[in-house]
Amino acid sequence: MDADAPREELSALAAEAEAMWAHMRREAEEALRLDPSLTSLMLGAILDRASLEEAVVQRIAARLGASAMDADTIADAFMQAVSDDETIAAAFRADLVACVERDPACGRMIEPLLYFKGFHAIQSARLAHALWRARRHDFAFYIQSRASDALAADIHPAARFGKGLFLDHGTGFVVGETAVVDDDVSILHSVTLGGTGKVAGDRHPKVRRGVMIGAGAKILGNIEIGACSRIAAGSVVLKSVPPNSIVAGVPAKVVGTESRTEPARDMDQILRGLAYDSFDYVI
């Protein structure tokens, strides 16, 4: 948050964060009431934590901790990053809301925090990126490696992510060093934001606000995916995509105009009423 932001805006955000945390604690208490065998999980992950930020940090650290580096060391580094950069905590909250709003399988706020490895992978990437910016490159690479092992998502620590992201499932998500993903993007499993070879420098995709990327899509090279576009499952995108486009195929082509204001929020993955020369049928 900018230091010059109006006081009332800061107060509103603080109140929202407190309300979210109180709601999540009530969900955890209810889960524990229904199943006392969850005592260790609910206490350790939520009910014994002082804040939402601490809960997220501790849960991610627990997923990434290993013999080479324990969870406490990772949690300490992550809490320091959160303390140094207020936008990380805001991104935690926006990502949680994105999961609940966009995933029909998600019925409570605590579910992404406790169980969803797509959410965990994005937060791990946020820690790795904070370490990268602090020039702690080996620590950042370690987090990348552990997240790849534990969460099946391989994200270079230099890659940049906005807030309000929904990574559904997360398995097979691969992101290159110079990739950028803006706010309010939804991505399904087995998506690659990669390069096209051994070219150095800025060589990975830039995904703009509100984009939805379907399962298995490969977006390769220093290209831009325009805001509020929809990339169909299995597409291989090799050229920049204008805003508000529907893209499909191998190689991908623009097959329509996106009528929805933000396909990332609608999560509609079916192409309807479209035909072009790569198709031999109309959906």
Salt bridges, closest charged atoms under 4 A:
GLU27 OE2 - HIS23 NE2 2.93
GLU30 OE2 - ARG33 NH2 2.67
GLU53 OE2 - ARG93 NH1 3.22
GLU54 OE2 - ARG49 NH1 3.22
ASP85 OD2 - ARG133 NH1 3.87
ASP95 OD2 - ARG126 NH2 2.75
GLU101 OE1 - ARG265 NH1 3.37
GLU111 OE2 - ARG108 NE 2.86
ASP168 OD1 - HIS169 NE2 3.73
GLU177 OE1 - ARG203 NH2 2.82
ASP182 OD2 - ARG208 NH1 3.36
ASP183 OD2 - LYS163 NZ 3.18
ASP184 OD1 - ARG102 NH2 3.80
ASP184 OD1 - ARG265 NH2 3.42
ASP202 OD1 - LYS206 NZ 2.65
GLU224 OE1 - ARG208 NH2 3.43
GLU258 OE1 - ARG230 NE 2.72
GLU258 OE2 - ARG260 NH1 3.42
GLU262 OE2 - ARG209 NH1 3.37
GLU262 OE1 - ARG265 NE 3.35
ASP266 OD2 - ARG260 NE 3.92
ASP268 OD2 - ARG260 NH2 2.60
ASP268 OD2 - ARG272 NH1 2.70
ASP277 OD1 - LYS253 NZ 2.93
